[in-house]
Amino acid sequence: MITNSSNAKIFNRHTMKLVSFLTGHEDTILSVEYFHPYVLTAGKDKVIKLHEIDPLGRSRLIANYHGHS
């Protein structure tokens, strides 16, 4: 879920409980894509962030891709 923020909240779709909280963008997140166990976030800061979510909901930033439009 993104809400005009530089952070993204990841919820369990069955329980609606918060699984993970992704941070690191310097401006608003415009897009989120999920493909288990990875999450991509793209922001106005022109950075795409690749996160991995483990089975316990912990997130790990894997890579930053700079300069997207």
MARTI-467889 format. One record per atom (N, C-alpha, C): residue in one letter; atom name; x, z, y; residue number from 1. Coordinates in nm, 3 decimals. Atoms other than C-alpha are relative to their C-alpha. Layout:
BEGIN
@r: A a: CA c1: X c3: Z c2: Y k: NUM
...
This chain:
BEGIN
@r: M a: N c1: 0.085 c3: 0.000 c2: -0.117 k: 1
@r: M a: CA c1: 0.000 c3: 0.000 c2: 0.000 k: 1
@r: M a: C c1: 0.089 c3: 0.000 c2: 0.124 k: 1
@r: I a: N c1: -0.071 c3: 0.001 c2: -0.128 k: 2
@r: I a: CA c1: 0.130 c3: -0.086 c2: 0.346 k: 2
@r: I a: C c1: -0.102 c3: 0.011 c2: 0.111 k: 2
@r: T a: N c1: 0.095 c3: -0.023 c2: -0.110 k: 3
@r: T a: CA c1: -0.031 c3: 0.021 c2: 0.670 k: 3
@r: T a: C c1: 0.072 c3: 0.000 c2: 0.133 k: 3
@r: N a: N c1: -0.068 c3: 0.012 c2: -0.129 k: 4
@r: N a: CA c1: 0.147 c3: -0.111 c2: 0.978 k: 4
@r: N a: C c1: 0.113 c3: 0.101 c2: 0.012 k: 4
@r: S a: N c1: -0.105 c3: -0.102 c2: 0.010 k: 5
@r: S a: CA c1: 0.448 c3: 0.094 c2: 0.878 k: 5
@r: S a: C c1: 0.127 c3: -0.063 c2: -0.054 k: 5
@r: S a: N c1: -0.126 c3: 0.044 c2: 0.057 k: 6
@r: S a: CA c1: 0.811 c3: 0.058 c2: 0.782 k: 6
@r: S a: C c1: 0.021 c3: 0.060 c2: -0.139 k: 6
@r: N a: N c1: -0.006 c3: -0.060 c2: 0.134 k: 7
@r: N a: CA c1: 0.736 c3: 0.243 c2: 0.456 k: 7
@r: N a: C c1: -0.111 c3: -0.058 c2: -0.086 k: 7
@r: A a: N c1: 0.104 c3: 0.046 c2: 0.093 k: 8
@r: A a: CA c1: 0.538 c3: 0.145 c2: 0.145 k: 8
@r: A a: C c1: -0.025 c3: 0.110 c2: -0.102 k: 8
@r: K a: N c1: 0.039 c3: -0.097 c2: 0.102 k: 9
@r: K a: CA c1: 0.347 c3: 0.373 c2: -0.090 k: 9
@r: K a: C c1: -0.045 c3: -0.076 c2: -0.124 k: 9
@r: I a: N c1: 0.035 c3: 0.062 c2: 0.126 k: 10
@r: I a: CA c1: 0.316 c3: 0.276 c2: -0.455 k: 10
@r: I a: C c1: -0.089 c3: 0.099 c2: -0.076 k: 10
@r: F a: N c1: 0.095 c3: -0.084 c2: 0.070 k: 11
@r: F a: CA c1: 0.012 c3: 0.413 c2: -0.639 k: 11
@r: F a: C c1: -0.022 c3: -0.049 c2: -0.143 k: 11
@r: N a: N c1: 0.043 c3: 0.035 c2: 0.133 k: 12
@r: N a: CA c1: -0.084 c3: 0.421 c2: -1.006 k: 12
@r: N a: C c1: -0.140 c3: -0.059 c2: 0.011 k: 12
@r: R a: N c1: 0.128 c3: 0.067 c2: -0.018 k: 13
@r: R a: CA c1: -0.373 c3: 0.176 c2: -1.026 k: 13
@r: R a: C c1: -0.114 c3: 0.063 c2: -0.081 k: 13
@r: H a: N c1: 0.102 c3: -0.064 c2: 0.082 k: 14
@r: H a: CA c1: -0.555 c3: 0.382 c2: -1.290 k: 14
@r: H a: C c1: -0.039 c3: 0.137 c2: 0.056 k: 14
@r: T a: N c1: 0.027 c3: -0.136 c2: -0.047 k: 15
@r: T a: CA c1: -0.522 c3: 0.732 c2: -1.144 k: 15
@r: T a: C c1: -0.006 c3: 0.010 c2: 0.152 k: 15
@r: M a: N c1: -0.011 c3: 0.003 c2: -0.146 k: 16
@r: M a: CA c1: -0.467 c3: 0.636 c2: -0.777 k: 16
@r: M a: C c1: 0.090 c3: 0.112 c2: 0.054 k: 16
@r: K a: N c1: -0.098 c3: -0.100 c2: -0.044 k: 17
@r: K a: CA c1: -0.192 c3: 0.900 c2: -0.764 k: 17
@r: K a: C c1: 0.123 c3: -0.072 c2: 0.054 k: 17
@r: L a: N c1: -0.121 c3: 0.055 c2: -0.058 k: 18
@r: L a: CA c1: 0.114 c3: 0.834 c2: -0.550 k: 18
@r: L a: C c1: 0.112 c3: 0.003 c2: -0.103 k: 18
@r: V a: N c1: -0.109 c3: 0.011 c2: 0.097 k: 19
@r: V a: CA c1: 0.398 c3: 0.711 c2: -0.772 k: 19
@r: V a: C c1: 0.134 c3: 0.003 c2: 0.071 k: 19
@r: S a: N c1: -0.127 c3: 0.011 c2: -0.069 k: 20
@r: S a: CA c1: 0.670 c3: 0.629 c2: -0.522 k: 20
@r: S a: C c1: -0.023 c3: -0.031 c2: 0.147 k: 20
@r: F a: N c1: 0.004 c3: 0.022 c2: -0.143 k: 21
@r: F a: CA c1: 0.741 c3: 0.611 c2: -0.150 k: 21
@r: F a: C c1: 0.126 c3: -0.076 c2: 0.038 k: 21
@r: L a: N c1: -0.115 c3: 0.086 c2: -0.030 k: 22
@r: L a: CA c1: 0.968 c3: 0.325 c2: -0.038 k: 22
@r: L a: C c1: 0.029 c3: 0.001 c2: 0.149 k: 22
@r: T a: N c1: -0.043 c3: -0.006 c2: -0.140 k: 23
@r: T a: CA c1: 1.164 c3: 0.357 c2: 0.285 k: 23
@r: T a: C c1: 0.116 c3: -0.095 c2: 0.022 k: 23
@r: G a: N c1: -0.121 c3: 0.074 c2: -0.030 k: 24
@r: G a: CA c1: 1.443 c3: 0.175 c2: 0.462 k: 24
@r: G a: C c1: -0.015 c3: -0.115 c2: 0.097 k: 24
@r: H a: N c1: 0.016 c3: 0.108 c2: -0.098 k: 25
@r: H a: CA c1: 1.291 c3: -0.099 c2: 0.676 k: 25
@r: H a: C c1: 0.007 c3: 0.056 c2: 0.141 k: 25
@r: E a: N c1: -0.011 c3: -0.042 c2: -0.139 k: 26
@r: E a: CA c1: 1.358 c3: -0.081 c2: 1.048 k: 26
@r: E a: C c1: -0.119 c3: -0.045 c2: 0.084 k: 26
@r: D a: N c1: 0.120 c3: 0.047 c2: -0.069 k: 27
@r: D a: CA c1: 1.028 c3: -0.250 c2: 1.140 k: 27
@r: D a: C c1: -0.112 c3: -0.010 c2: -0.103 k: 27
@r: T a: N c1: 0.119 c3: 0.005 c2: 0.084 k: 28
@r: T a: CA c1: 0.681 c3: -0.307 c2: 0.995 k: 28
@r: T a: C c1: 0.021 c3: -0.087 c2: -0.124 k: 28
@r: I a: N c1: 0.000 c3: 0.078 c2: 0.123 k: 29
@r: I a: CA c1: 0.655 c3: -0.424 c2: 0.632 k: 29
@r: I a: C c1: -0.117 c3: -0.098 c2: 0.008 k: 29
@r: L a: N c1: 0.101 c3: 0.105 c2: -0.007 k: 30
@r: L a: CA c1: 0.465 c3: -0.753 c2: 0.618 k: 30
@r: L a: C c1: -0.054 c3: -0.040 c2: -0.137 k: 30
@r: S a: N c1: 0.040 c3: 0.046 c2: 0.132 k: 31
@r: S a: CA c1: 0.451 c3: -0.817 c2: 0.245 k: 31
@r: S a: C c1: 0.061 c3: 0.088 c2: -0.108 k: 31
@r: V a: N c1: -0.048 c3: -0.074 c2: 0.118 k: 32
@r: V a: CA c1: 0.485 c3: -0.637 c2: -0.089 k: 32
@r: V a: C c1: -0.036 c3: -0.080 c2: -0.123 k: 32
@r: E a: N c1: 0.025 c3: 0.066 c2: 0.129 k: 33
@r: E a: CA c1: 0.518 c3: -0.800 c2: -0.430 k: 33
@r: E a: C c1: 0.048 c3: 0.094 c2: -0.110 k: 33
@r: Y a: N c1: -0.033 c3: -0.089 c2: 0.111 k: 34
@r: Y a: CA c1: 0.518 c3: -0.605 c2: -0.755 k: 34
@r: Y a: C c1: 0.009 c3: -0.081 c2: -0.129 k: 34
@r: F a: N c1: -0.014 c3: 0.057 c2: 0.133 k: 35
@r: F a: CA c1: 0.649 c3: -0.726 c2: -1.090 k: 35
@r: F a: C c1: 0.081 c3: 0.101 c2: -0.079 k: 35
@r: H a: N c1: -0.051 c3: -0.117 c2: 0.072 k: 36
@r: H a: CA c1: 0.710 c3: -0.435 c2: -1.326 k: 36
@r: H a: C c1: 0.138 c3: -0.024 c2: -0.057 k: 36
@r: P a: N c1: 0.001 c3: -0.124 c2: -0.077 k: 37
@r: P a: CA c1: 0.943 c3: -0.250 c2: -1.281 k: 37
@r: P a: C c1: 0.051 c3: -0.016 c2: 0.143 k: 37
@r: Y a: N c1: -0.058 c3: 0.028 c2: -0.131 k: 38
@r: Y a: CA c1: 1.044 c3: -0.415 c2: -0.952 k: 38
@r: Y a: C c1: -0.105 c3: -0.015 c2: 0.109 k: 38
@r: V a: N c1: 0.083 c3: 0.018 c2: -0.118 k: 39
@r: V a: CA c1: 0.897 c3: -0.413 c2: -0.603 k: 39
@r: V a: C c1: 0.085 c3: -0.066 c2: 0.107 k: 39
@r: L a: N c1: -0.065 c3: 0.065 c2: -0.115 k: 40
@r: L a: CA c1: 0.996 c3: -0.651 c2: -0.322 k: 40
@r: L a: C c1: -0.080 c3: 0.034 c2: 0.124 k: 40
@r: T a: N c1: 0.065 c3: -0.020 c2: -0.129 k: 41
@r: T a: CA c1: 0.920 c3: -0.557 c2: 0.037 k: 41
@r: T a: C c1: 0.069 c3: -0.090 c2: 0.102 k: 41
@r: A a: N c1: -0.054 c3: 0.087 c2: -0.104 k: 42
@r: A a: CA c1: 0.964 c3: -0.796 c2: 0.330 k: 42
@r: A a: C c1: -0.056 c3: 0.047 c2: 0.134 k: 42
@r: G a: N c1: 0.043 c3: -0.056 c2: -0.127 k: 43
@r: G a: CA c1: 0.953 c3: -0.678 c2: 0.689 k: 43
@r: G a: C c1: 0.031 c3: -0.085 c2: 0.120 k: 43
@r: K a: N c1: -0.028 c3: 0.064 c2: -0.128 k: 44
@r: K a: CA c1: 0.957 c3: -0.784 c2: 1.051 k: 44
@r: K a: C c1: 0.147 c3: 0.009 c2: 0.037 k: 44
@r: D a: N c1: -0.143 c3: -0.014 c2: -0.025 k: 45
@r: D a: CA c1: 1.319 c3: -0.670 c2: 1.049 k: 45
@r: D a: C c1: 0.081 c3: -0.111 c2: -0.067 k: 45
@r: K a: N c1: -0.061 c3: 0.116 c2: 0.066 k: 46
@r: K a: CA c1: 1.390 c3: -0.994 c2: 0.854 k: 46
@r: K a: C c1: 0.088 c3: 0.040 c2: -0.118 k: 46
@r: V a: N c1: -0.070 c3: -0.048 c2: 0.119 k: 47
@r: V a: CA c1: 1.506 c3: -0.798 c2: 0.548 k: 47
@r: V a: C c1: -0.099 c3: 0.005 c2: -0.115 k: 47
@r: I a: N c1: 0.074 c3: -0.016 c2: 0.125 k: 48
@r: I a: CA c1: 1.376 c3: -0.827 c2: 0.193 k: 48
@r: I a: C c1: 0.076 c3: 0.104 c2: -0.081 k: 48
@r: K a: N c1: -0.061 c3: -0.107 c2: 0.080 k: 49
@r: K a: CA c1: 1.440 c3: -0.517 c2: -0.016 k: 49
@r: K a: C c1: -0.054 c3: -0.007 c2: -0.142 k: 49
@r: L a: N c1: 0.037 c3: -0.001 c2: 0.141 k: 50
@r: L a: CA c1: 1.440 c3: -0.516 c2: -0.396 k: 50
@r: L a: C c1: 0.018 c3: 0.142 c2: -0.051 k: 50
@r: H a: N c1: 0.001 c3: -0.136 c2: 0.051 k: 51
@r: H a: CA c1: 1.347 c3: -0.178 c2: -0.545 k: 51
@r: H a: C c1: -0.033 c3: -0.004 c2: -0.149 k: 51
@r: E a: N c1: 0.038 c3: -0.020 c2: 0.139 k: 52
@r: E a: CA c1: 1.329 c3: -0.068 c2: -0.908 k: 52
@r: E a: C c1: -0.070 c3: 0.134 c2: -0.011 k: 52
@r: I a: N c1: 0.076 c3: -0.123 c2: 0.019 k: 53
@r: I a: CA c1: 1.068 c3: 0.193 c2: -1.005 k: 53
@r: I a: C c1: 0.014 c3: 0.040 c2: -0.146 k: 53
@r: D a: N c1: -0.015 c3: -0.044 c2: 0.138 k: 54
@r: D a: CA c1: 1.152 c3: 0.397 c2: -1.316 k: 54
@r: D a: C c1: -0.131 c3: 0.059 c2: -0.052 k: 54
@r: P a: N c1: 0.125 c3: -0.052 c2: 0.057 k: 55
@r: P a: CA c1: 0.886 c3: 0.538 c2: -1.555 k: 55
@r: P a: C c1: -0.049 c3: 0.131 c2: 0.063 k: 55
@r: L a: N c1: 0.039 c3: -0.125 c2: -0.066 k: 56
@r: L a: CA c1: 0.886 c3: 0.868 c2: -1.363 k: 56
@r: L a: C c1: -0.039 c3: -0.021 c2: 0.146 k: 56
@r: G a: N c1: 0.039 c3: 0.031 c2: -0.136 k: 57
@r: G a: CA c1: 0.815 c3: 0.690 c2: -1.034 k: 57
@r: G a: C c1: 0.111 c3: 0.008 c2: 0.102 k: 57
@r: R a: N c1: -0.113 c3: -0.005 c2: -0.094 k: 58
@r: R a: CA c1: 1.160 c3: 0.728 c2: -0.884 k: 58
@r: R a: C c1: 0.041 c3: -0.143 c2: 0.035 k: 58
@r: S a: N c1: -0.040 c3: 0.134 c2: -0.043 k: 59
@r: S a: CA c1: 1.267 c3: 0.430 c2: -0.678 k: 59
@r: S a: C c1: 0.149 c3: -0.005 c2: 0.024 k: 59
@r: R a: N c1: -0.142 c3: 0.024 c2: -0.024 k: 60
@r: R a: CA c1: 1.614 c3: 0.284 c2: -0.654 k: 60
@r: R a: C c1: 0.012 c3: -0.134 c2: 0.070 k: 60
@r: L a: N c1: -0.023 c3: 0.124 c2: -0.072 k: 61
@r: L a: CA c1: 1.713 c3: 0.025 c2: -0.396 k: 61
@r: L a: C c1: 0.110 c3: -0.078 c2: -0.073 k: 61
@r: I a: N c1: -0.096 c3: 0.083 c2: 0.072 k: 62
@r: I a: CA c1: 1.888 c3: -0.258 c2: -0.580 k: 62
@r: I a: C c1: 0.074 c3: -0.094 c2: 0.093 k: 62
@r: A a: N c1: -0.064 c3: 0.099 c2: -0.087 k: 63
@r: A a: CA c1: 1.953 c3: -0.511 c2: -0.305 k: 63
@r: A a: C c1: -0.077 c3: -0.019 c2: 0.129 k: 63
@r: N a: N c1: 0.057 c3: 0.040 c2: -0.128 k: 64
@r: N a: CA c1: 1.891 c3: -0.614 c2: 0.054 k: 64
@r: N a: C c1: 0.033 c3: -0.147 c2: 0.021 k: 64
@r: Y a: N c1: -0.021 c3: 0.141 c2: -0.032 k: 65
@r: Y a: CA c1: 1.848 c3: -0.979 c2: 0.150 k: 65
@r: Y a: C c1: -0.034 c3: -0.016 c2: 0.148 k: 65
@r: H a: N c1: 0.016 c3: 0.007 c2: -0.145 k: 66
@r: H a: CA c1: 1.895 c3: -1.041 c2: 0.523 k: 66
@r: H a: C c1: -0.028 c3: -0.143 c2: 0.047 k: 66
@r: G a: N c1: 0.018 c3: 0.125 c2: -0.068 k: 67
@r: G a: CA c1: 1.767 c3: -1.321 c2: 0.744 k: 67
@r: G a: C c1: -0.119 c3: -0.084 c2: -0.041 k: 67
@r: H a: N c1: 0.117 c3: 0.081 c2: 0.036 k: 68
@r: H a: CA c1: 1.437 c3: -1.430 c2: 0.591 k: 68
@r: H a: C c1: -0.086 c3: -0.023 c2: 0.124 k: 68
@r: S a: N c1: 0.088 c3: 0.026 c2: -0.116 k: 69
@r: S a: CA c1: 1.177 c3: -1.579 c2: 0.824 k: 69
@r: S a: C c1: -0.145 c3: 0.014 c2: -0.037 k: 69
